[in-house]
Amino acid sequence: MSTKNKIILVVSVLHFLAVLIAILKSFGTIILFDVPIEPVWLIIWCFALLLPIVNLAEIINNRDNWNKYYWIGLLFNILSIVFIIRHYKIDLF
């Protein structure tokens, strides 16, 4: 049980590093629904949507003890989402 929080934290950190590498490096593109996209971004978007939900679910399930690994992982997830939004120039406001 104690390794689960560390695994989720490591996956969150690796996802954050993958976002930074994908922003800095160019990969081959494919055409998907008449939109050119790099295949690495499909994987990054899936993780960007799923990892915060997993972290929040673990935080909610473990309400009786405060676990910093889930909160740090959630912070990395939010940072990666911010970088993805900035990379694609999505306006929120």
Residue pairs with C-beta under 8 A, 6 or more apart in sequence:
4 58
5 58
5 67
5 69
5 70
5 73
6 69
8 51
8 54
8 55
8 58
8 69
8 70
8 73
9 69
9 70
9 72
9 73
9 76
11 47
11 51
11 73
12 51
12 55
12 72
12 73
12 74
12 76
12 77
12 80
13 73
13 76
15 44
15 47
15 48
15 51
15 76
15 77
15 80
16 76
16 77
16 79
16 80
18 40
18 43
18 44
18 47
19 44
19 48
19 80
19 83
19 84
20 83
22 38
22 40
22 41
22 44
23 83
23 87
26 38
27 38
27 39
27 40
28 38
28 39
29 36
29 37
29 38
30 36
30 37
30 38
30 39
31 37
32 42
44 80
44 84
45 84
48 77
48 80
48 81
48 84
51 73
51 77
52 74
52 77
52 78
52 81
55 70
55 71
55 73
55 74
55 77
56 74
58 67
58 70
59 67
59 70
59 71
59 74
62 70
85 92
